[in-house]
Amino acid sequence: MRAVLSRWVDPFVVTLLVVLVLGLVVPVGPGAQRVVDAVADVAVTVLFLVYGMRLSTREVWAGLRNWRLQGGILAATYVAFPVLGLVTAWAIEPLVGAPLAAGVLYLSLLPSTVQSSVAFTSVARGNVAGAICGATVSNVAGMVITPLLVLWLMSGPGGAAGADGPTGGLGGLRTVLVQLLLPFVVGQLLQPWVGDWVRARRWLTLGVDRGTILVVVFGAVAAASSAGVWSSVSGWSIVALLVVSALVLAAMLALTWWGGAALRLSTEDRIALLMCGSKKSLATGLPMASVLFPVAVAGVVAVPVIVFHQLQLVVCAVLARRLALRD
């Protein structure tokens, strides 16, 4: 029974859901909230510094020659997914409300995952080097592309987030550049000296990844609870998000798999496109949400990201095992 559960349930996501519940039920006063927010800001900066130190520049350049695969991953992540997100957010807003619909749109603008995309590509016997490059490039590009897409599509009175959209316009972009991109660039500059040491200590990057997410989620959800935001999120809304996430994931899986065939990619490359192009990064999305949105709004926006993340892990784990059995 324990082995079966470990195959289907990500322990970290269970922990994340526990923290989310704690944020819902544990009262946090204004003073404590300021401390949590400050810790979250520091954690986000350290997270992207570690990203920069961890990612080898050679990995990025090694896979760039496969332009059809890399172009397909970028097009799926930053063109097809956002278009699908816009249509979906518009369609479901009457059902789940504007904040959760904005969260679905925000989800569609995120970069791909790195660890799970590469891991599932490996399990499915796909092009691991191409997946590493594609997921890495997606995340590096997402440092700039995702904030720009959010500020373009979700700001202002006509934006999907309405009056509670991203903060600060160009000021919000400046905050992202200082808090996310600058630490990443510093990490890349340090990478030749510390990269091997960081990569050899997976527990370090894993701890920073997950610790940051837990702090950000708790702070965002607690702030949302204090502001009474959660009164708009019902059990029906969560069920609706699960259904919507399943439909969006199915659409992107079909598009990336058959799109790979249209691009005349090999089966191994199609697997890399399938795994990288259909995923969205929880590790990047939640810290970015804490920077791009007001703290209380970030808690609600994070809900579709969390729901989609768990679903994509389960579905892609099953697909990877099935693809690994091919002749």
C-alpha positions as CSV (number, residue, x, y, z in Angstrom):
1,M,0.0,0.0,0.0
2,R,2.8,2.4,0.9
3,A,4.6,1.7,-2.4
4,V,1.4,2.3,-4.3
5,L,0.8,5.6,-2.6
6,S,4.3,6.8,-3.3
7,R,3.8,6.3,-7.0
8,W,0.6,8.4,-7.1
9,V,1.0,11.0,-4.4
10,D,3.9,13.5,-4.3
11,P,4.8,13.9,-0.5
12,F,5.8,17.4,-1.1
13,V,2.5,18.4,-2.6
14,V,0.8,16.8,0.5
15,T,3.0,18.9,2.7
16,L,2.1,21.9,0.6
17,L,-1.6,21.2,1.0
18,V,-1.0,20.9,4.8
19,V,0.7,24.3,4.8
20,L,-2.2,25.7,2.8
21,V,-4.7,24.4,5.3
22,L,-2.6,25.9,8.2
23,G,-2.7,29.3,6.4
24,L,-6.4,29.0,6.2
25,V,-7.0,28.1,9.9
26,V,-4.1,29.7,11.9
27,P,-4.7,33.3,12.6
28,V,-1.7,35.6,11.7
29,G,-1.6,39.1,13.1
30,P,-0.3,42.1,11.2
31,G,3.1,42.0,12.9
32,A,3.6,38.3,12.3
33,Q,2.4,38.8,8.7
34,R,5.1,41.4,8.1
35,V,7.8,38.9,9.4
36,V,6.5,36.1,7.2
37,D,6.5,38.5,4.1
38,A,10.0,39.6,4.8
39,V,11.2,36.0,5.2
40,A,9.4,35.1,1.9
41,D,11.1,38.0,0.1
42,V,14.6,36.8,1.3
43,A,13.7,33.2,0.4
44,V,12.7,34.1,-3.1
45,T,15.9,36.0,-3.7
46,V,18.0,33.1,-2.4
47,L,16.0,30.7,-4.6
48,F,16.8,32.4,-7.8
49,L,20.4,32.9,-6.7
50,V,20.7,29.2,-6.3
51,Y,19.0,28.6,-9.6
52,G,21.7,30.7,-11.2
53,M,24.5,28.8,-9.4
54,R,23.0,25.4,-10.2
55,L,22.3,25.6,-13.9
56,S,25.4,24.9,-16.1
57,T,25.7,27.3,-19.0
58,R,27.0,24.4,-21.1
59,E,23.7,22.6,-20.7
60,V,21.9,25.4,-22.3
61,W,24.2,25.8,-25.3
62,A,24.5,22.0,-25.9
63,G,20.9,21.6,-26.8
64,L,20.3,24.8,-28.8
65,R,21.3,23.2,-32.1
66,N,18.1,21.1,-32.0
67,W,16.0,24.2,-33.1
68,R,12.8,22.3,-33.9
69,L,12.6,20.8,-30.5
70,Q,13.6,23.9,-28.6
71,G,11.3,26.1,-30.8
72,G,8.5,23.7,-30.2
73,I,8.9,23.8,-26.4
74,L,9.1,27.6,-26.4
75,A,6.0,27.9,-28.7
76,A,4.0,25.5,-26.6
77,T,5.0,27.2,-23.3
78,Y,4.7,30.9,-24.3
79,V,2.3,30.9,-27.3
80,A,-0.1,27.9,-27.3
81,F,-0.5,27.7,-23.5
82,P,-1.2,31.4,-23.0
83,V,-3.8,31.4,-25.8
84,L,-5.5,28.4,-24.3
85,G,-5.3,30.1,-20.9
86,L,-6.9,33.3,-22.2
87,V,-9.8,31.4,-23.7
88,T,-10.2,29.2,-20.6
89,A,-10.1,32.1,-18.2
90,W,-12.7,33.9,-20.2
91,A,-14.9,30.8,-20.3
92,I,-14.8,29.8,-16.6
93,E,-14.9,33.2,-15.0
94,P,-18.7,33.1,-14.6
95,L,-18.3,29.6,-12.9
96,V,-15.4,30.2,-10.5
97,G,-15.1,34.0,-10.3
98,A,-12.5,36.5,-11.5
99,P,-9.7,35.7,-9.0
100,L,-9.5,32.0,-9.8
101,A,-10.0,32.6,-13.5
102,A,-7.0,35.0,-13.3
103,G,-5.1,32.2,-11.5
104,V,-5.8,29.9,-14.5
105,L,-4.5,32.6,-16.9
106,Y,-1.5,33.2,-14.7
107,L,-0.8,29.4,-14.7
108,S,-0.7,29.4,-18.5
109,L,2.0,32.1,-18.6
110,L,4.5,30.3,-16.4
111,P,7.7,28.5,-17.6
112,S,7.9,24.8,-17.8
113,T,9.2,22.7,-14.9
114,V,12.9,21.5,-14.9
115,Q,13.2,18.5,-12.5
116,S,9.9,16.7,-13.3
117,S,10.1,17.4,-17.1
118,V,13.6,15.9,-17.2
119,A,12.8,13.0,-14.9
120,F,9.7,12.0,-16.8
121,T,11.5,12.3,-20.1
122,S,14.2,9.9,-18.7
123,V,11.6,7.4,-17.4
124,A,9.8,7.5,-20.9
125,R,13.2,6.9,-22.6
126,G,13.1,10.3,-24.4
127,N,15.7,12.8,-25.3
128,V,17.0,13.8,-21.9
129,A,19.6,16.3,-23.1
130,G,17.0,18.0,-25.2
131,A,14.6,18.1,-22.2
132,I,17.3,19.6,-20.0
133,C,18.0,22.3,-22.5
134,G,14.4,23.0,-23.3
135,A,13.3,23.2,-19.6
136,T,16.3,25.3,-18.7
137,V,15.8,27.7,-21.6
138,S,12.1,27.9,-20.7
139,N,12.9,28.8,-17.1
140,V,15.6,31.3,-18.0
141,A,13.4,33.0,-20.6
142,G,10.5,32.9,-18.2
143,M,12.4,35.3,-15.9
144,V,11.5,38.0,-18.4
145,I,8.7,36.6,-20.6
146,T,6.4,35.6,-17.8
147,P,6.4,38.9,-16.0
148,L,6.0,40.8,-19.3
149,L,3.0,38.5,-20.3
150,V,1.5,39.0,-16.8
151,L,1.9,42.8,-17.0
152,W,0.5,42.8,-20.6
153,L,-2.5,40.4,-20.2
154,M,-3.4,40.9,-16.5
155,S,-2.9,44.6,-15.7
156,G,-5.3,47.5,-15.8
157,P,-9.1,47.7,-15.7
158,G,-9.4,45.4,-18.7
159,G,-6.9,42.8,-17.6
160,A,-8.0,39.4,-16.5
161,A,-7.1,40.2,-12.9
162,G,-9.2,43.3,-12.8
163,A,-8.5,45.8,-10.1
164,D,-6.4,43.3,-8.1
165,G,-4.0,42.6,-10.9
166,P,-0.2,42.8,-10.8
167,T,1.3,45.6,-8.8
168,G,3.1,48.6,-10.0
169,G,3.2,48.3,-13.9
170,L,6.8,49.0,-14.9
171,G,7.5,49.3,-11.2
172,G,6.4,45.7,-10.8
173,L,8.7,44.7,-13.6
174,R,11.5,46.5,-11.9
175,T,10.8,44.5,-8.7
176,V,10.9,41.3,-10.7
177,L,14.2,42.2,-12.3
178,V,15.8,43.1,-9.0
179,Q,14.4,40.3,-6.9
180,L,14.4,37.5,-9.5
181,L,16.6,38.2,-12.5
182,L,19.5,40.0,-10.7
183,P,20.1,37.1,-8.2
184,F,19.9,34.7,-11.1
185,V,22.5,36.6,-13.1
186,V,24.8,36.8,-10.0
187,G,24.4,33.1,-9.6
188,Q,25.4,32.5,-13.2
189,L,28.5,34.6,-12.7
190,L,29.4,32.5,-9.7
191,Q,28.5,29.3,-11.4
192,P,31.9,28.4,-12.8
193,W,33.3,28.4,-9.3
194,V,30.4,27.0,-7.2
195,G,28.3,25.2,-9.8
196,D,29.8,21.8,-9.3
197,W,29.6,22.1,-5.5
198,V,25.9,23.1,-5.6
199,R,24.9,20.4,-8.1
200,A,26.7,17.8,-6.0
201,R,24.4,18.7,-3.1
202,R,20.9,18.1,-4.4
203,W,19.5,18.4,-0.8
204,L,20.6,22.1,-0.9
205,T,18.7,23.0,-4.0
206,L,15.8,20.8,-3.1
207,G,15.6,22.4,0.4
208,V,15.7,25.9,-1.0
209,D,13.1,25.1,-3.7
210,R,10.6,23.5,-1.3
211,G,11.3,25.7,1.7
212,T,10.7,28.9,-0.4
213,I,7.4,27.5,-1.8
214,L,6.2,26.6,1.7
215,V,7.0,30.0,3.1
216,V,5.4,31.8,0.1
217,V,2.3,29.7,0.2
218,F,1.8,30.1,4.0
219,G,2.3,33.9,3.8
220,A,0.0,34.3,0.8
221,V,-2.8,32.1,2.1
222,A,-2.6,33.6,5.6
223,A,-2.9,37.1,4.1
224,A,-5.7,36.0,1.9
225,S,-7.5,34.6,5.0
226,S,-7.0,37.8,6.9
227,A,-8.5,39.8,4.0
228,G,-11.5,37.4,3.7
229,V,-10.5,36.4,0.2
230,W,-11.2,32.7,0.7
231,S,-14.9,33.4,1.2
232,S,-15.1,33.4,-2.7
233,V,-13.4,29.9,-3.0
234,S,-15.9,27.2,-2.5
235,G,-15.6,23.4,-2.7
236,W,-17.4,23.6,-6.0
237,S,-14.7,25.9,-7.3
238,I,-12.0,23.4,-6.4
239,V,-13.9,20.7,-8.2
240,A,-14.4,22.9,-11.2
241,L,-10.6,23.7,-11.2
242,L,-9.8,20.0,-11.2
243,V,-12.0,19.5,-14.3
244,V,-10.6,22.6,-16.0
245,S,-7.1,21.6,-15.2
246,A,-7.7,18.1,-16.7
247,L,-9.1,19.6,-19.9
248,V,-6.2,22.1,-20.3
249,L,-3.6,19.4,-19.6
250,A,-5.2,17.0,-22.0
251,A,-5.3,19.7,-24.7
252,M,-1.6,20.5,-24.2
253,L,-0.6,16.9,-24.1
254,A,-2.4,16.3,-27.4
255,L,-1.0,19.5,-29.0
256,T,2.7,18.7,-28.0
257,W,2.5,15.1,-29.0
258,W,0.9,15.5,-32.4
259,G,2.7,18.8,-32.9
260,G,6.0,16.9,-32.5
261,A,4.9,14.6,-35.3
262,A,4.0,17.6,-37.5
263,L,7.6,18.9,-36.9
264,R,8.9,15.5,-37.9
265,L,10.6,15.0,-34.6
266,S,11.9,11.6,-33.6
267,T,10.0,9.7,-30.9
268,E,12.6,10.6,-28.3
269,D,12.3,14.3,-29.2
270,R,8.5,14.1,-29.2
271,I,8.6,12.7,-25.7
272,A,10.8,15.7,-24.6
273,L,8.4,18.1,-26.2
274,L,5.4,16.3,-24.6
275,M,6.9,16.4,-21.1
276,C,8.4,20.0,-21.3
277,G,5.7,21.7,-23.3
278,S,2.7,20.4,-21.2
279,K,4.0,21.4,-17.8
280,K,4.0,24.5,-15.7
281,S,6.5,25.2,-12.9
282,L,5.2,25.4,-9.3
283,A,8.7,26.2,-8.0
284,T,8.9,29.3,-10.2
285,G,5.2,30.2,-10.3
286,L,4.5,30.6,-6.6
287,P,7.5,32.8,-5.8
288,M,6.8,35.0,-8.9
289,A,3.2,35.3,-7.8
290,S,4.4,36.7,-4.5
291,V,6.2,39.4,-6.4
292,L,3.8,40.1,-9.2
293,F,0.5,40.3,-7.2
294,P,-0.7,41.9,-3.9
295,V,-0.1,39.4,-1.1
296,A,-3.7,38.6,-0.5
297,V,-4.5,38.1,-4.2
298,A,-1.4,35.8,-4.6
299,G,-3.0,33.3,-2.3
300,V,-6.0,32.8,-4.5
301,V,-4.0,33.0,-7.8
302,A,-1.8,30.2,-6.4
303,V,-4.7,27.7,-6.1
304,P,-4.9,26.8,-9.8
305,V,-1.1,26.4,-10.0
306,I,-1.2,24.0,-7.0
307,V,-4.1,22.0,-8.5
308,F,-2.6,21.8,-12.0
309,H,0.8,20.8,-10.6
310,Q,-0.5,17.8,-8.7
311,L,-2.6,16.7,-11.7
312,Q,0.3,17.0,-14.2
313,L,2.6,14.9,-11.9
314,V,0.1,12.1,-11.7
315,V,-0.9,12.1,-15.4
316,C,2.7,12.4,-16.7
317,A,3.9,9.7,-14.4
318,V,1.4,7.3,-16.0
319,L,2.2,8.5,-19.5
320,A,6.0,8.1,-18.9
321,R,5.6,4.5,-17.7
322,R,3.4,3.7,-20.7
323,L,5.9,5.2,-23.2
324,A,8.8,3.4,-21.6
325,L,7.1,0.1,-22.6
326,R,7.3,0.8,-26.3
327,D,9.4,-1.3,-28.6
